[in-house]
Structures are given as structure tokens and as C-alpha cells.
């Protein structure tokens, strides 16, 4: 923004402070991108940045009388408003997450739990998976165990087993289908 353009925006902002609604259009056009860029830099989310930018521009219109050209340009004033508002949004979001987590932790702590039943269910699930793994072909079982229990990627499983990547993918897919059918899991 050139000094001339900056002076024009400062003058338009002063006219807004005087209550001239027609003066706000050039202020908005010149300063909304500044507010958006500042908000985006803090929030890192285009939708949140656009929302906060709108709040900032409403604040600019409502508080134009607070602008003092002797203390800085309109651009700097709006950037400062935008940064403060974006930081407030980040803090509010963090507080909301912490409050939700506290509520969840409290609910989980007070919820009755049957530890014995959970352990039995986990053992039965494990036994069913072991039984169903036994129903797979050796190559399917080996590929699945490497991928899911070993934590290897398809490519790493292929290298470890000395098989082609498409072959390993097929073995894993077919093995998962057979496991799903054996465990009685309904298709989504």
C-alpha cells in the first residue's frame, strides 16, 4: 500500500468515525485482506480466519472513533485488532478443549466399570481372533501378522516375505475378508 493510498484509508477511517457509512467500503476493501492475513497467520485455518476477520471488520466499523492516526496507520491498527482477536479465538478454543476433556475425564472416572467383564471380553476377543487366524492360509496369516502385529507397511511386508507388493496386498485383503467373515463382523 502506497503512502498516498494509506492516507486515503486513514481519511476514510476518520470519516467512518464521523458516522459516514459510505466511507466504510474503501476501508473494508483496503483493510479486510490485512485482517484476514493476520488472522490466518495465527489461526492457520482459512474458515476460522475468515470468521474472525469479519468480526474484526465489524469492530473497526463500531470503534472507528478509537483510531488515532498519530499513533500509527489504519493498517497497523487493524492488524493489531486482528491479531488480538485471533489470539483470543485460539485461547477460547483451547479452553473449550480443556473443559471438554475435563468433563470426559470426570464422566469416565465416575462411570461404573466392570474390570473383570472387560478382561474376559478382551480374552474372548483375542481367542476368537487367534482361532480365525488359524483358519487362514499360511501366506495370508504371515502377511497379516507382519502388517498388523508387526506394524509394517505393505512394502515392508513384501520385502520381509520376499514377495511382490501386489501379491502381499492381495494376501492381506483376502485374509482380512476371511477374518471378517469368521468373526461375524457385519459389512458397513
MOZI-V195127 format. One record per pair of residues at least 12 apart in sequence whose ideal C-beta (glycine too) atoms are under 8 Angstrom apart, sorted by sequence separation. I is the first residue (numbers start at 1). GAP is how many residues later the second one is. D is the distance in whole Angstrom. If there is no record, write none. Layout:
I/GAP/D, I/GAP/D
//
This chain:
12/12/8, 133/12/7, 36/13/6, 39/13/5, 12/14/5, 13/14/5, 36/14/7, 39/14/5, 143/14/6, 146/14/6, 154/14/6, 12/15/5, 146/15/7, 154/15/6, 157/15/7, 9/17/7, 35/17/8, 36/17/4, 39/17/7, 8/18/7, 9/18/6, 12/18/8, 35/18/4, 60/18/6, 143/18/7, 154/18/7, 142/19/6, 143/20/8, 9/21/5, 32/21/6, 35/21/4, 60/21/7, 9/22/7, 35/22/6, 56/22/7, 59/22/6, 139/24/8, 5/25/7, 32/25/6, 35/25/8, 56/25/5, 143/25/5, 147/25/6, 31/26/7, 56/26/5, 59/26/7, 144/27/8, 143/28/4, 144/28/6, 1/29/7, 28/29/6, 31/29/7, 53/29/7, 56/29/5, 143/29/5, 52/30/7, 55/30/6, 140/31/5, 144/31/5, 139/32/5, 140/32/8, 143/32/6, 144/32/7, 27/33/7, 52/33/5, 52/34/5, 140/34/6, 141/34/7, 140/35/3, 144/35/7, 24/37/6, 49/37/7, 52/37/5, 137/38/8, 140/38/7, 136/39/5, 38/40/8, 34/41/5, 38/41/5, 42/41/6, 48/41/7, 136/42/6, 31/43/6, 35/43/5, 39/43/5, 43/43/5, 135/43/7, 136/43/7, 16/44/8, 30/44/8, 31/44/7, 34/44/5, 35/44/7, 38/44/4, 39/44/8, 42/44/4, 16/45/6, 30/45/8, 34/45/5, 38/45/5, 41/45/8, 42/45/6, 35/46/7, 36/46/8, 39/46/7, 43/46/6, 132/46/8, 133/46/7, 13/47/8, 17/47/4, 27/47/7, 31/47/4, 35/47/4, 39/47/4, 42/47/8, 43/47/7, 132/47/5, 135/47/6, 16/48/4, 17/48/4, 34/48/7, 38/48/7, 42/48/6, 14/50/8, 17/50/6, 129/50/8, 132/50/4, 13/51/6, 131/51/8, 132/51/6, 14/53/7, 13/54/5, 129/54/7, 14/55/7, 128/55/6, 10/59/5, 13/61/5, 10/63/6, 9/64/8, 10/64/5, 9/65/5, 9/66/7, 6/67/5, 6/68/7, 6/69/7, 1/74/6
//
